[in-house]
Amino acid sequence: MAEKEKFYIKKGFIAMNDKLRVGLVGIGRGTAYGHLFSVNPLTEVAALCDFDENKLARSGKDFGLADSH
């Protein structure tokens, strides 16, 4: 793989065909960013976290996550 085809993240790298998995903390503003991540083919929303269990459950369904904590 050519050097320019990699994204560098701190000490490692991910290849262009790997997905970067993200977690969102705080559902209020986090969902706006979550939707940006969910439509990007290089990223996926992997986890959610919020104190409000109702918001958490609703957002979990929106992002297709079976279990959200």
Buried (B, 14 or more C-beta within 10 A) or exposed (E): EEEEEBEEEEEEEEEEEEEEEBEBEBBEEBBEEBEEBBEEEEBBBBBBEBEEEEBBBEBBEBBEBEEBE
